[in-house]
Amino acid sequence: MKNFVDMHEVSLRYGEDGDGTLALQNATMKVDSGEFVAVVGPSGCGKSTLMKVITGLWPPTAGGVIVNGKEVDRPLSITGMAFQNPTLLPWRTALDNVMLPLEIVEPHCRTLRRDRQKYIQMCEDLLASVGLTGFSDRFPWQLSGGMQMRASLCRALIHGPELLMLDEPFAALDAFTREELWSVLQSVWMEKRFTVIHVTHDLREAVFLADTIYIVSKRPGRVVARTPIKLKRPRTLDDTYTQDFNEYVHDLRRRIGEVRA
């Protein structure tokens, strides 16, 4: 596998006058094509800033990012994103929310009117794959928090992004729903094999989902450790109680404790 994301010695300081907050400092990270990477670290360490730099939403102060062989100098169109809050448009049904990227992203926006029924079927199939069969005509207020997050994931994936960026998408959910969605996300990823960078505070979530986990130091954020997760797939919730799984979790917790100190 080749490096799909290559972030090299990236620093980012907020503020136009040059004396704002230094959020990232000399951060380096590589992600293979089709790899599932998790990024963990203390609160305020720059994990979300790292995502903005990789996707081209914020240019770095120093260093550079290459994605799919091209230097990132503008917002990427090959990316899907999901956040802690589902951010579904309340006046659109679940189906219409999932359709939204197809109205914006090339080449789909040019063919949407002509092939609308094909796209609707794509959305219905994707909603079904995350357990939302029969809910496509519901508005966000008619869906539970977990259902809203499933729809948000579908919206991030419908246009076939090569890179999926997840910023704590399950943090606001209850433990049972959160763990259920770990399995949903793993299943979709194993089927489609897009590249994922997943920011989370939940170390169990990181170990369950990731091929590789990067640890970021307290601000200014630096990538201080890389941990490959050598657990078989597909992973099940029963695996989270095994010794091997918990050794990874305890090791990550120890390392983050050292970083915070």
C-alpha positions in Angstrom: 0.0 0.0 0.0 1.1 3.5 -0.8 0.9 6.5 1.5 -2.5 8.2 0.8 -1.9 10.9 3.4 1.6 12.3 4.1 1.7 15.1 6.6 5.3 16.3 7.1 6.6 18.6 9.9 3.3 20.6 9.9 3.0 23.5 12.3 0.0 25.8 12.5 -0.3 29.0 14.5 -3.7 30.7 14.6 -3.9 34.5 14.2 -2.7 36.7 11.4 -0.2 38.7 13.4 2.0 35.7 14.0 1.7 35.6 17.8 -1.6 33.6 18.1 -2.0 30.1 19.6 0.5 27.5 18.3 -1.9 24.6 17.8 0.4 22.1 15.9 4.2 21.9 15.9 6.2 19.7 13.6 3.5 17.1 13.3 4.2 14.2 11.0 1.8 11.4 10.1 1.4 8.9 7.3 -1.7 7.0 6.4 -1.8 4.2 3.8 -4.5 3.9 1.2 -7.5 2.1 2.7 -6.1 2.3 6.2 -8.3 3.1 9.3 -6.3 5.5 11.5 -7.4 6.9 14.9 -5.9 10.0 16.5 -6.0 10.3 20.3 -4.6 12.7 22.9 -5.4 15.2 25.6 -8.2 17.7 25.2 -7.1 20.8 23.3 -4.0 19.1 21.8 -4.8 20.0 18.2 -6.5 16.9 16.9 -9.3 18.8 15.2 -6.8 21.3 13.9 -4.9 18.4 12.3 -8.1 17.4 10.4 -8.5 21.0 9.1 -5.0 21.0 7.8 -5.2 17.6 6.1 -8.5 18.5 4.3 -7.2 21.9 3.2 -9.6 23.9 5.3 -6.7 25.7 7.0 -3.3 26.2 5.5 -0.3 25.2 7.7 2.1 27.8 8.9 5.0 25.5 8.1 5.4 22.0 6.6 3.1 20.5 4.1 0.4 17.8 3.4 0.2 15.5 0.4 -3.0 13.6 -0.2 -3.3 11.1 -3.0 0.0 12.3 -4.5 -1.0 16.0 -4.6 0.0 18.8 -2.3 -3.0 20.1 -0.4 -3.4 23.8 -1.2 -7.2 24.1 -1.2 -10.2 22.3 0.4 -10.3 18.7 -0.9 -13.2 17.5 -2.9 -12.4 13.8 -2.3 -13.3 14.0 1.4 -16.4 13.1 3.4 -16.7 14.5 7.0 -18.8 13.7 10.0 -18.7 15.5 13.3 -19.8 15.1 17.0 -23.2 16.6 16.1 -25.1 15.1 13.1 -25.8 18.7 11.7 -28.7 17.4 9.6 -30.8 20.0 8.0 -34.1 20.0 10.0 -36.3 20.8 7.0 -35.0 17.9 4.9 -35.9 14.2 5.3 -33.2 11.7 6.1 -33.1 10.8 2.4 -32.8 14.4 1.3 -30.1 15.1 3.9 -28.1 12.1 2.4 -28.7 13.5 -1.1 -27.2 16.9 -0.2 -23.5 16.1 -1.3 -24.8 14.9 -4.6 -26.2 18.3 -5.3 -22.8 19.9 -4.7 -20.0 17.6 -5.5 -18.7 16.9 -9.1 -19.5 14.9 -11.2 -22.7 14.0 -9.4 -24.3 17.5 -9.4 -24.2 17.5 -13.2 -26.0 14.2 -13.6 -28.3 14.3 -10.6 -31.4 15.6 -12.4 -31.0 13.1 -15.3 -30.2 10.1 -13.0 -32.2 11.1 -10.0 -33.8 7.7 -9.5 -30.5 6.0 -9.6 -29.1 8.3 -6.9 -32.2 7.9 -4.8 -31.7 4.1 -4.9 -28.0 4.6 -3.9 -29.1 6.6 -0.9 -31.8 4.1 0.1 -29.2 1.2 -0.2 -26.7 3.1 1.9 -29.4 3.9 4.5 -30.3 0.3 4.6 -26.7 -0.8 5.1 -26.6 1.2 8.4 -30.0 -0.1 9.6 -32.2 2.8 8.5 -34.6 0.9 6.2 -38.0 2.5 6.3 -36.7 5.8 7.8 -35.7 7.7 4.7 -38.9 9.8 4.8 -38.4 10.9 8.4 -37.2 14.3 9.4 -34.3 14.6 11.9 -36.6 15.4 14.8 -38.4 12.1 14.2 -35.1 10.1 14.6 -33.2 9.2 17.7 -29.7 10.5 18.2 -28.2 7.2 17.0 -30.3 7.3 13.9 -29.3 10.8 13.1 -25.7 9.9 13.4 -26.2 6.9 11.0 -27.8 9.3 8.5 -24.9 11.7 9.0 -22.4 8.9 8.2 -24.4 8.1 5.0 -24.3 11.7 4.0 -20.5 11.7 4.4 -20.2 8.6 2.3 -22.8 8.9 -0.4 -20.5 10.7 -3.0 -17.9 7.9 -2.7 -15.1 9.9 -0.9 -11.6 8.5 -0.9 -10.9 9.9 2.5 -13.4 9.9 5.4 -12.6 12.3 8.3 -14.4 11.7 11.5 -14.3 14.2 14.4 -15.6 12.4 17.5 -18.9 11.4 15.7 -20.1 9.2 18.5 -19.1 11.3 21.6 -22.6 12.6 22.3 -24.3 9.2 22.2 -25.0 6.8 25.0 -22.6 3.9 25.5 -24.9 1.2 24.0 -25.6 3.3 20.8 -22.0 4.3 20.5 -20.8 0.7 20.6 -23.5 -0.4 18.1 -22.3 2.3 15.7 -18.7 1.1 16.1 -19.8 -2.2 14.4 -21.8 -0.4 11.8 -18.9 1.8 10.8 -16.5 -1.1 10.8 -18.8 -3.1 8.5 -19.2 -0.2 6.0 -15.5 0.4 6.0 -14.6 -3.3 5.5 -17.0 -3.4 2.5 -15.8 -0.1 0.8 -12.2 0.2 2.1 -11.9 4.0 1.9 -9.2 5.7 4.0 -10.3 6.9 7.4 -8.8 9.4 9.9 -10.9 9.2 13.1 -10.4 11.7 16.0 -11.6 10.4 19.3 -11.2 10.7 23.1 -12.5 7.1 23.6 -9.5 4.7 23.7 -11.7 1.6 23.5 -13.3 3.1 20.4 -9.9 3.7 18.9 -8.6 0.2 19.5 -11.9 -1.3 18.2 -11.9 0.6 14.9 -8.3 1.4 14.0 -5.5 -0.3 12.1 -3.1 2.3 13.6 -3.4 4.8 16.4 -1.4 8.0 16.6 -1.0 9.8 19.9 -0.8 13.6 19.9 0.9 15.6 22.7 -0.6 18.4 24.7 -0.6 21.8 22.9 1.2 22.5 20.7 0.3 19.2 19.2 3.0 16.9 18.1 2.6 13.3 17.0 4.6 11.5 19.7 3.7 7.8 19.2 2.3 5.4 16.6 0.7 2.1 17.7 -0.3 -0.6 15.2 -3.4 -2.6 16.3 -2.8 -6.2 15.5 -6.3 -7.6 16.3 -8.2 -9.8 13.8 -11.2 -8.4 11.9 -14.1 -8.1 12.0 -13.9 -7.2 15.7 -16.8 -7.8 17.9 -17.9 -6.2 21.2 -16.9 -9.5 22.9 -13.3 -8.7 21.8 -13.3 -5.6 23.9 -13.2 -7.8 27.1 -10.2 -9.8 26.0 -6.7 -9.4 27.5 -5.1 -8.4 24.2 -7.7 -5.7 23.6 -7.3 -4.2 27.1 -3.6 -4.3 27.0 -3.8 -1.9 24.0 -6.2 0.3 25.9 -4.1 0.4 29.1 -0.9 1.1 27.1 -2.5 4.1 25.3 -3.9 5.4 28.6 -0.4 5.2 30.1 1.2 7.0 27.2 -1.4 9.8 27.2 -0.9 10.2 31.0 2.8 10.6 30.3 2.0 13.2 27.6 -0.3 15.2 29.9 2.3 15.2 32.6 
